[in-house]
Amino acid sequence: MVGIVDIAFFIAGCITVASALYLLTIMKDLTTLFIWSFSLTVVQIALVWTAHEIKWHIVAVMVFFLFVLVIMMVKIKRRINAALKRIAKIEEEEKKEKECVANKELNPFLRDTHDHYPV
């Protein structure tokens, strides 16, 4: 007989799987999505063959969901670090450009030949 607790576990498992799949598709991480789906399917089949209670199926899903969350945090951290490096590089280039313009204004010998007025 299926109890209310089993139904609640099943609903929690479905929500967890759906949210993990959603996270993986948002991040466009298809290799992890395929590996995650395959390994979760294998684990669930193994749990069915060994005739465990439904709560063990949900525990297995939760472990895979935590795995997805860790992967997403690592990927987001890498993207943030790459963006920060690009920003630092752009700021450095702008700083060099400003210094170059300031040097040209202060030193008349560095100006172009087109800057002076005809005699």
Secondary structure as UniProt FT lines:
FT   HELIX           4..26
FT   TURN            27..28
FT   HELIX           30..49
FT   TURN            50..51
FT   HELIX           54..106
FT   HELIX           108..110
FT   TURN            113..114
//
